[in-house]
Every structure is written in C-alpha cells, then in structure tokens.
Amino acid sequence: MFHLVLFQPEIPPNTGNIIRLCANSGTTLHLVEPLGFRLDDKQLRRAGLDYHEFARLLVHPDWRHCQEALAGSRLFALSTRGRRRYDQVDYRPGDVFVLGPETRGLPEDVLLGFPTERRLRLPMLPHSRSLNLANAAAIVVYEAWRQNGFAGAAD
C-alpha cells in the first residue's frame, strides 16, 4: 500500500525493526546503498529479518535508481528540517516516505529535491534533536494507513 525508503541507513536494529513494521503494515521497504551494515548482520536478523519473508524489501545502488523505481509516486521526505507537519497531509495508497541516515538525516541536496510541501516533520519539544528512525517511520506509516481505513488489516 505504501513505500518506505531508508536512504543509506546505518544502524542494523533500526532497519530490522522497520522490516518488521513493513511486514505488519504491508509497506514496501526500499534501502538505498551504501548501507552501514550487511543484510545478513546478526543484529538486523534479531530485530526483524525473521519477518523478511513477510515484507517486500528492495535494495537500490543509489538514490537515482530508487527514484526511477518509484517514478509516478508521490514522495515525501521526513526531516527535522521539514516545514509541514506529517498529520497535515491527505495520504493516498502508493505514497512514499523517505528517511535519512540516523546520524545525519537526509543530505541537503536530496532534501532540496522535494517540494517544500512534501518535506514533513514530526512535532517535538523545543531543543529535541530527533526521534529514533524506526519510531519516526512507524508514526508516519500508521498515520497514512489509518487515513486509508487500515486497508487489508485484520479487525
């Protein structure tokens, strides 16, 4: 129903948890290389790779290839530098959420490739740096899914 892109993720347990999120919500996960780990990493497996068979996972060699694979979809960047709150968007099936690496977020050149209204942020208290990557991904995926009536979910 939705797509989640991790741009150059660095921490295996975060990606493992996100694999689990995607398996449970029907979201396709896209990983953009280089990755900060190998897909057979023990911590990644422990956190979620046992869910790999239930999740659709695609790996792209770079951002350009990922964009080509998602051509025609609405892409949203999640960033502490975003101007629009994530809950102010009417999400549609096929929407794409792009998150950057844990230690630095999306690079400026990637972020600037998104129209201002598609640069989203999650509200936080002043002086907070950011949320954990897996938590941020779960918040936006579940909001988008909620808006679409949790299509396909068990009651």
N, C-alpha and C positions, 0 to 999 in steps of 0.2 A: 504494500500500500504506500509506504514512504521509503525514502532513501536517506541514509546517514553516511556522511563522508568524514573519515578521520584523516586529516592532512598530516602526514609524517608523525604518527603517534609514537610516543617514546616509552611509555610505561606498560609492560605486559598485563598486569592485573586490571588496569583500566580498560584495555581493549578486550580482555576476557569477559569482564562484566558487561561491556557493551555488546559483545556477541550474544550473551545471554538475554539482554534487553531485546535485541533484534529478533532472536528466536521466539521470544514470548509475545512480540507485538507484530510480527510479520513484516518487519522493516528490513530492507536490503542494506547490508553494510558494505561500504567501499573503503578500502585502505589505499592511501596514496604513498608510494615509496619516496624516499627511503624510510623504512621502519626502524625504530630504535630497538628492535628485538627480532628474533626469528619466529616464524609461526609455530614452530614446534617447541617453543620455550616452555619450560616446566610451570612457571608462574601463570602463563597465559592459559595453559591447559587446565590448571587447577581452578582458575577463575571462571572459565567459560567454554573452553574448547570442546568439552564433552557435549556442549549444546551445538557444536559446529554443524552436525548433521541436520539440525532443525533450522539453521539460519542460512540465508544466502549471503555468501561472502565473496567479494570480488577485489582483486588487488590490481592496482594500476601503477605503471612505472613512473608516472609523473602527473602533475596537475592537468596538463593539456589533454592527456589520454582520458583522464577521468571526466573532464568537461565534455569531451567528444562522446563518451559513453552515455552521458546524461543529457545530451542535446535535446532541446524541446521541453525540458522540465523547468519548473521554477526553482531556482537555487536561492537559499537563504544562508547567510554567514552568521554564526553566533560568536559574539566578541564582547569583551568588556568595553570596547570602543564603539559598539553599536549604538545607534540613536533611537531605535524603535523597540518598545517592549515586545517580547515574544508573544504575549497574550493579546496583542492588538492586531493580529493577522487572522484572516479567514483562510485556513489551510484547506488544501484540496489533495485528493489522492495523487500520488506521484511527486509531491513536493520533496525537495532535497534540503537537508540540513548539513552544513559544513562546519566542522570544528577544527581548530588548530592544535598544534602540539602543546602538551601540558606545561612546558616551562616557558613558552614564549607566545602562544596564541598564533593566530593566522598572520603571516607576513604582510606588511603594508601593501605590497604590490598585488597580492591575492585579494586582500580585503577591499582595496580600491576598485577591483573588477566587479564588485557587486553594487547595484544601485543603492543609494542611501536608504531607501525604504525597505531594502532587503538585508540590511545589516542590523541584526537583532541583538538584544541584550536581555539578561535576566536581572531583575531588581535585586539589589543587595544593600546592606547597610553601608553608610559612608566609610571610606578608608578600608573596605574589604578589597582584597586583590582579585579573587575569582573563586568559583566553585570547582569542585573536582570534576574532571572531564566526564566521567560516567554519570554523575549526578546531573550535570547540565544536559547531557544527551537524553537522559530519562525524562527530565522535565518537559523538554520541547516535544519529544516523540509522543508522550502520553497526552499532552495538550492537543496536538494535531489529531491524534487518534480519537480523543474524546469529542472533538468538534465534528468528527465524521462518524459519530454514533458507535465507536468501538467496533466497526465493521469486522466481521469474522470472529469476534471473541465469543468464548463460551459464556453463557449467562450465569 
